[in-house]
Amino acid sequence: MLARQVEVRCYGRSRQHGATLSVISRSLAEELGIKVVRRDQVETGAGMIIVDRGVAVIAIGDRETISEVWVSDIISRVLVGSVTLELLGLRVDPRTGKLEPAPLLLYTTLQQQPVKARVSA
């Protein structure tokens, strides 16, 4: 059981806004007790800005995931980012603008050069 949770109206990816990570307002982050884990430089329609990043549990319908979120001082609504949608196994149908199930991908068959990465728990 989560200690703090709120139900909000959120907006998905569209032509008007296409956030990589989900975005929540600073006041919502404080209400939920979301701690800042790092700061990121991000591109907006108005130019580059610095935003805080935290971690939240996000649920849409019967799907739930842990996702990193950006904490914004300028956006007052919740935007669901493309990474969060992918983690939930959802996508936006570009014709209707509605959410639909999407496959979760484990492995791609494209030949790529290996890169070094760190994984920790």
N, C-alpha and C positions, 0 to 999 in steps of 0.2 A: 504494500500500500504506500502510495506516495505521500509524503508529509504535506506538501503544498501543491495544489493544482487549481487551474482556472479553465473555464471554457471560453474560447474566444472565436470570433468570426475571423477567418483567415483568407488570404488571397493567394492563388496559385500563379504559376508562371504564365505570362501572356506577353503580347507584344509591348505592353506598357511597362512591365517590370519583369525582369528575368534574373532574379538573384541566384547566385551559386549556392550559398548557404541560406537557411531560413533567417529571417530578421525579426527581432522583437524590440519593443521600446525599452528604454532604460527603466521606466517606472514598472513595467511588467517584470523585467529581470529582477528588480529589487523586491517586488512583491513575492516572487517565487524563490528568492534566495539564490539566484544563479551567480556563481562566482566567476570572475574574469580569469581566464587561463592564459591569454595572450592578447596582443593588439595586432591588427592587420591594416595594411594600406589597401583600400578598395577603390575601384573606379565607379563613379556615379555620373548621372547626366550633367551634373554641375562641376565635375572634375574629381580629382583624387582627394580622399579623406581618410582619416584614421578612425577605426571602430574597434571596440572591444569584442572578444570572442569568448563564449562560454559553452556549457553543455546542458542540454535539456532533454527530457523525454517528451516526444511528440506523438500524439495519437490522432489518426483520422479514421473514422468509422471503427472497424474492429482490428485495425492494424496499428501497431505501436513500435517505435524505435527510439534509440538514443541517438541524438544528432548534435553536432556543433551548431551554434547559432551566433549570429552577429547581434550585438546590442547597440541599438541606434539612439542617438540623441535627437535625430531629425525626423525619423519615421515613427508615426504613432500607431500604425496598424501592424498586424502580423502578416509577413510575407512568407510563404512556404517555398523554399529554394529547391532547385533541381536535385541537389544531393539528397536532401531529405525525402523528396518524392521517390528517388531511386531506392533509397534504403527501405522505404515502405512498400516497394513493389508497385508503384503507381506512376502514371504519366498523364499529361493533359492531352486530350484529343484536340488537335489543332483546328478541326472543323467545327466542333461544338463547344470547345472550352471546358468540357467536363472531365473529371478524373475517371480513369479506367485502369484496370489491372495491367501491369507490365511484367515481363519476365525478369527474374533476378538472374544475373549472369555470373557464372562461376569462372569461366575460362573462355578466352577467345582464341581462335586458331590462327590469328595473324602472327607471322614470324617477327619477333622484336628482339632487340638487343637487351640483355639483362641489365638492370640497374641495381645499385645497392640501396637497401631500405632498412630502417630499424622498426621492429615490432615489439611492443611491450604491453604488459597488462597492469 
